[in-house]
Amino acid sequence: MAEELNIDKLDLKIIQQLMHDASLSYAEMGKKLFVSAGTIHVRIKKLQDAGVVSGMKFQVDLKKLGYDVIAFIGIYLEKSSLYDTVAKDLKRIPEIVRMNYTTGNYSIFAEIVCKDIAQLRAILHDELQKIKGIERTETFISLEESLNRSVTVSND
């Protein structure tokens, strides 16, 4: 029988801190939350073991590294039963950074990051269109990201 996960207000505050700044030390986080570094360590370990949190990532300004094109691709499948196979093939394209199985017009909605339009075109033409099960795609180029934030977690 699976162990029930008991998340309290402190756990939620720790999760919120991690989502805001995962580089904080346990001591710094403990000071902010008025508990010991040891308590933070134990709580984070519990959350990791439960699969609630995993890894730590830094936000990187991709434009400063030469990645100038962010696009979203709506993917129509020939049959919805092909989702698992197509998703597996799409995961092999490193420029695809996010992918969702969706309701509505598209079966899959993917976000792709490229250095330029030529690279985007090459991926669309040379890789995406060759995946069996994809009927067609629609591509939307992002002109500007106006908001990128984490959800505020609470136990309300």
C-alpha positions as CSV (number, residue, x, y, z in Angstrom):
1,M,0.0,0.0,0.0
2,A,1.4,3.4,-0.9
3,E,2.3,5.7,1.9
4,E,0.2,8.8,2.1
5,L,2.1,12.0,1.6
6,N,1.5,14.6,4.3
7,I,2.3,18.1,3.0
8,D,2.0,20.8,5.6
9,K,2.3,24.6,5.4
10,L,6.1,24.5,6.0
11,D,6.5,22.0,3.1
12,L,4.5,24.3,0.8
13,K,6.7,27.3,1.9
14,I,9.8,25.3,1.1
15,I,8.4,24.3,-2.3
16,Q,7.6,28.0,-3.0
17,Q,11.1,29.0,-2.0
18,L,12.6,26.3,-4.3
19,M,10.4,27.4,-7.2
20,H,11.5,31.0,-6.6
21,D,15.2,30.4,-6.0
22,A,16.6,26.9,-5.8
23,S,20.1,28.1,-5.2
24,L,19.4,29.1,-1.6
25,S,21.3,27.1,1.0
26,Y,19.5,25.2,3.6
27,A,20.7,27.7,6.2
28,E,19.4,30.7,4.1
29,M,16.1,29.0,3.5
30,G,15.8,28.1,7.2
31,K,16.4,31.8,8.2
32,K,13.7,32.9,5.8
33,L,11.2,30.3,7.1
34,F,12.3,30.5,10.8
35,V,13.4,26.9,11.1
36,S,16.8,25.2,11.3
37,A,18.9,24.2,8.2
38,G,18.5,20.6,9.4
39,T,14.7,20.8,9.2
40,I,14.9,22.2,5.7
41,H,17.3,19.4,4.7
42,V,15.0,16.7,6.1
43,R,11.9,18.2,4.5
44,I,13.5,18.6,1.1
45,K,14.7,15.0,1.3
46,K,11.1,13.9,2.1
47,L,9.8,15.9,-0.8
48,Q,12.4,14.4,-3.2
49,D,11.8,10.8,-2.0
50,A,8.0,11.4,-2.6
51,G,8.7,12.7,-6.1
52,V,7.2,16.1,-5.3
53,V,10.4,17.9,-6.1
54,S,13.3,16.8,-8.3
55,G,16.4,18.5,-9.7
56,M,17.3,22.1,-9.5
57,K,17.5,24.4,-12.5
58,F,18.7,27.9,-13.2
59,Q,16.9,30.3,-15.5
60,V,19.1,30.9,-18.6
61,D,18.6,33.9,-20.9
62,L,18.7,31.9,-24.2
63,K,18.8,35.0,-26.3
64,K,22.1,35.9,-24.8
65,L,23.4,32.5,-26.0
66,G,22.2,33.1,-29.5
67,Y,18.8,31.3,-29.4
68,D,16.6,33.9,-31.1
69,V,13.5,31.9,-32.0
70,I,10.9,30.4,-29.7
71,A,8.0,28.8,-31.5
72,F,5.0,26.7,-30.6
73,I,3.9,23.9,-32.8
74,G,0.4,22.5,-32.9
75,I,0.6,18.9,-34.1
76,Y,-2.3,17.0,-35.6
77,L,-2.0,13.2,-35.4
78,E,-3.4,10.8,-38.0
79,K,-4.9,8.9,-35.0
80,S,-4.9,9.7,-31.3
81,S,-3.7,6.2,-30.6
82,L,-0.3,7.1,-32.2
83,Y,0.4,9.6,-29.4
84,D,2.9,7.5,-27.5
85,T,4.9,6.6,-30.6
86,V,4.9,10.2,-31.9
87,A,5.8,11.6,-28.5
88,K,8.7,9.2,-28.2
89,D,10.0,10.4,-31.6
90,L,9.5,14.1,-30.7
91,K,11.5,13.7,-27.5
92,R,14.5,12.8,-29.7
93,I,14.6,16.4,-31.1
94,P,16.7,18.4,-28.6
95,E,15.2,21.7,-29.6
96,I,11.8,20.7,-28.4
97,V,11.8,21.9,-24.8
98,R,8.2,21.3,-23.7
99,M,5.4,19.1,-25.0
100,N,1.8,18.6,-23.9
101,Y,-0.9,16.1,-24.9
102,T,-3.9,18.4,-25.4
103,T,-7.6,18.6,-26.1
104,G,-8.9,20.8,-28.8
105,N,-7.6,21.2,-32.3
106,Y,-4.1,19.7,-31.7
107,S,-3.2,16.4,-30.3
108,I,0.2,17.7,-29.2
109,F,1.4,21.2,-28.5
110,A,5.1,21.7,-28.4
111,E,7.5,24.5,-27.6
112,I,10.7,24.7,-29.6
113,V,13.8,26.9,-29.2
114,C,16.1,27.5,-32.2
115,K,19.0,29.8,-33.0
116,D,17.3,31.2,-36.1
117,I,14.5,30.7,-38.6
118,A,16.7,28.5,-40.8
119,Q,17.2,26.0,-37.9
120,L,13.4,26.1,-37.2
121,R,12.6,25.5,-40.9
122,A,15.1,22.6,-41.0
123,I,13.6,20.9,-37.9
124,L,10.0,21.4,-39.3
125,H,10.9,20.1,-42.7
126,D,13.7,17.6,-42.1
127,E,12.6,16.1,-38.8
128,L,9.0,16.8,-37.8
129,Q,7.4,16.1,-41.1
130,K,9.2,12.7,-41.3
131,I,7.7,11.3,-38.1
132,K,5.1,8.7,-38.9
133,G,1.7,9.5,-37.4
134,I,2.0,13.3,-37.8
135,E,-0.7,14.4,-40.2
136,R,0.2,18.1,-40.2
137,T,1.5,20.9,-38.0
138,E,0.8,24.6,-37.4
139,T,3.7,26.8,-36.1
140,F,3.4,30.0,-34.1
141,I,6.5,32.1,-33.6
142,S,6.7,33.9,-30.3
143,L,7.4,37.6,-30.7
144,E,7.9,38.2,-27.0
145,E,7.5,36.3,-23.7
146,S,5.4,38.6,-21.5
147,L,5.1,36.3,-18.5
148,N,7.0,33.3,-17.1
149,R,6.2,32.4,-13.5
150,S,5.6,29.5,-11.2
151,V,2.3,28.8,-9.7
152,T,1.8,29.8,-6.1
153,V,1.3,26.6,-4.1
154,S,-0.9,26.5,-1.0
155,N,-3.0,24.0,0.9
156,D,-6.3,26.0,0.6
